[in-house]
Amino acid sequence: MVVANTRTLSRRLKELQADGLILKAEAQYSITEEGFDTIFKIAEFEGKTKLKWADDKELGKIRARWMRISLNRLIEVFLEEFGDELISIVLYGSAVKDTFQLGRSDIDLLYILGDDATNIWQREEDAFKRFQVTWEYRTCDYWLKTQGFYGYPEVTIALLQKRYARDYQPTYIDMVLHRVVLYDREEFFQKLMKKLQEVLKDLGTMRVEYADGAYCWFLKPDMAPGELIEIGLE
């Protein structure tokens, strides 16, 4: 919002104060938690009308609104950078579980590119630099700092090119239960997960969780000594 007239600006500021969206401390104004919440709600509503590729059902798995908004923006930046080379972006790890802790947990992302993509690391770095100057990132970073945290969580990136993504990866097994597919051209990653679920079912795979929250997978409970397990996703 740009207000050129000082009298109009003063009136608008008073209106925002009355609505509880900002606070005045001496000659400075600061946004309130309710103000941030309003910004995020508006941004999320506008995003639903602009980002046609976004899957509301998948995004709804992310409980924190600030994370949904900022990651939508990150996908947009990655699409600008990689275009048709971008195949999938998947959020996994604690961010899609009940174990995510602000100030401690990272945001874990896997992204998949076409096999012909080149100069990937430099382009990834450029994309993140652009993401970090977007208003979505800066607003979330500032808001988190006002809540007593260090700011926007570290984003940990894993990259696969398409030919390698078709091979079973150890991180895939946890993604069977906990993942948010943020972007998926022609449902490439979702089809991999569907195939993996079928393979695990045939193997009789079991997931055992302990009282302290730790867990382990038994890929094939009746596995014979020396038996080799191969998981194909083609």
C-alpha positions in Angstrom: 0.0 0.0 0.0 1.4 3.4 -1.0 -0.1 6.5 0.5 1.3 9.9 -0.8 -0.8 12.2 1.4 0.5 12.4 5.0 -3.0 13.1 6.4 -4.3 10.0 4.7 -1.3 8.0 5.9 -2.0 9.2 9.5 -5.6 8.2 9.2 -4.7 4.8 7.8 -2.2 4.1 10.6 -4.8 4.9 13.2 -7.2 2.6 11.5 -4.6 -0.2 11.5 -4.0 0.5 15.2 -7.7 0.4 16.0 -7.9 -3.0 14.3 -5.0 -4.4 16.3 -2.8 -4.9 13.3 0.0 -2.6 14.3 1.3 -1.0 17.5 2.9 2.4 18.0 6.0 2.7 20.3 7.1 6.3 20.4 7.7 7.4 16.8 7.8 3.8 15.4 5.2 1.3 14.4 5.5 -2.4 14.6 3.2 -5.1 13.2 1.3 -7.3 15.7 0.9 -11.1 15.6 -2.7 -10.5 14.4 -1.3 -8.3 11.7 1.1 -11.0 10.5 -1.7 -13.5 10.6 -3.8 -11.2 8.4 -1.0 -10.8 5.9 -0.5 -14.5 5.7 -4.2 -15.2 5.2 -4.4 -12.6 2.4 -1.3 -14.0 0.7 -2.6 -17.5 0.9 -6.0 -16.5 -0.6 -4.3 -14.6 -3.5 -1.9 -17.6 -4.0 -4.8 -20.0 -4.6 -6.1 -17.8 -7.4 -2.7 -17.2 -9.1 -0.7 -20.5 -8.6 -2.6 -22.9 -10.8 -0.1 -25.7 -10.4 -0.5 -25.7 -6.6 -2.3 -28.7 -5.0 -4.5 -27.5 -2.2 -4.8 -31.0 -0.8 -1.1 -31.5 -0.6 -0.4 -28.0 0.8 -3.1 -28.6 3.4 -0.7 -31.2 5.0 1.6 -28.4 6.0 0.2 -27.1 9.3 2.1 -23.8 9.4 0.6 -21.1 7.2 3.9 -19.2 7.0 5.6 -22.3 5.6 2.9 -22.9 3.0 3.1 -19.4 1.8 6.9 -19.2 1.6 7.3 -22.6 0.0 4.8 -21.7 -2.7 7.0 -18.7 -3.5 10.1 -20.9 -3.5 8.5 -23.2 -6.1 7.6 -20.2 -8.2 11.3 -19.1 -8.1 12.5 -22.6 -9.0 10.1 -22.7 -11.9 11.4 -19.4 -13.1 15.0 -20.8 -12.9 14.6 -24.3 -14.3 11.4 -24.1 -16.3 10.5 -27.4 -18.1 13.6 -29.0 -16.5 11.9 -29.0 -13.2 10.1 -32.4 -12.6 9.2 -32.5 -8.9 9.6 -30.8 -5.6 8.9 -32.8 -2.4 8.8 -31.7 1.2 9.6 -34.4 3.7 11.1 -35.0 7.1 10.0 -33.4 10.3 8.2 -30.5 8.5 5.4 -32.9 7.5 5.4 -34.7 10.8 4.5 -33.8 14.4 8.2 -33.6 15.2 9.0 -30.2 13.6 10.5 -27.8 16.1 11.1 -24.2 15.3 14.6 -23.2 16.1 15.8 -26.8 15.8 14.4 -28.4 12.7 15.4 -27.9 9.1 13.0 -27.8 6.1 13.9 -30.8 4.0 13.3 -30.6 0.3 13.9 -33.0 -2.6 13.8 -31.7 -6.1 14.1 -33.6 -9.3 15.4 -32.2 -12.6 15.4 -33.5 -16.1 18.5 -35.5 -17.2 19.7 -32.7 -19.6 19.8 -30.0 -16.9 23.2 -28.3 -16.7 25.1 -25.9 -14.3 22.7 -27.1 -11.6 24.5 -26.0 -8.5 25.0 -22.4 -9.6 21.4 -22.1 -10.7 20.2 -23.6 -7.4 22.3 -21.0 -5.5 20.9 -18.2 -7.7 17.3 -19.4 -7.1 17.8 -19.4 -3.3 19.3 -16.0 -3.4 16.2 -14.7 -5.2 14.0 -16.5 -2.8 15.6 -14.9 0.2 14.8 -11.4 -1.0 11.1 -12.1 -1.7 8.6 -10.5 0.6 7.3 -13.9 1.6 10.7 -15.1 2.9 11.6 -11.8 4.5 8.2 -11.5 6.2 8.3 -15.0 7.6 11.9 -14.5 8.7 11.1 -11.3 10.5 7.9 -12.8 12.1 9.8 -15.8 13.4 12.4 -13.5 14.9 9.7 -11.6 16.7 8.6 -15.0 18.2 12.0 -15.5 19.7 13.5 -17.8 17.0 16.6 -17.2 14.9 14.5 -16.6 11.8 13.6 -18.7 8.8 14.7 -22.3 9.2 17.6 -23.7 7.3 16.4 -25.3 4.0 18.2 -28.6 3.4 18.2 -29.6 -0.3 18.5 -33.0 -1.9 18.8 -33.2 -5.7 18.2 -36.1 -8.1 18.1 -36.1 -11.9 15.2 -38.0 -13.4 17.2 -41.1 -14.4 18.5 -41.6 -10.8 15.1 -40.7 -9.2 13.7 -43.8 -10.8 16.1 -45.9 -8.7 15.2 -46.7 -5.2 16.6 -44.1 -2.7 16.9 -44.9 1.1 15.0 -41.6 1.9 12.0 -42.8 -0.2 10.8 -45.3 2.4 9.9 -42.6 4.9 8.2 -40.6 2.1 5.7 -43.3 1.6 4.0 -42.2 4.8 5.1 -38.6 5.2 5.5 -36.3 2.2 4.0 -33.2 0.6 4.4 -33.1 -3.1 4.7 -29.4 -3.8 5.2 -29.7 -7.6 5.0 -32.8 -9.7 5.0 -32.7 -13.5 2.8 -35.5 -14.9 2.7 -37.0 -11.3 6.2 -38.4 -11.8 7.0 -38.6 -8.1 3.6 -39.7 -7.0 3.8 -42.6 -9.5 7.2 -43.6 -8.0 5.6 -43.7 -4.5 2.7 -45.7 -5.7 5.0 -48.3 -7.2 7.1 -48.3 -4.0 4.0 -49.0 -1.9 3.2 -51.9 -4.1 6.7 -53.4 -3.8 6.7 -52.9 0.0 3.4 -54.6 0.3 4.6 -57.6 -1.7 7.7 -57.8 0.5 5.6 -57.7 3.7 7.4 -54.7 4.9 6.7 -53.6 8.5 7.3 -50.3 10.3 7.8 -50.7 14.0 7.6 -47.6 16.2 8.8 -47.5 19.8 7.4 -45.6 22.8 10.1 -42.8 22.6 9.1 -42.1 19.0 12.0 -43.9 17.4 11.1 -46.4 14.6 12.6 -48.8 12.2 11.6 -50.6 9.0 11.8 -54.4 8.4 11.8 -54.6 4.6 11.2 -58.3 4.5 10.5 -59.9 7.9 10.9 -63.4 6.5 14.2 -62.6 4.8 16.6 -65.6 4.5 20.3 -65.1 5.5 22.3 -63.8 2.6 19.1 -63.0 0.6 19.4 -59.9 -1.6 16.5 -57.5 -1.9 16.1 -55.5 -5.0 13.5 -52.7 -5.2 12.6 -51.7 -8.7 10.4 -48.6 -9.4 10.2 -48.8 -13.2 
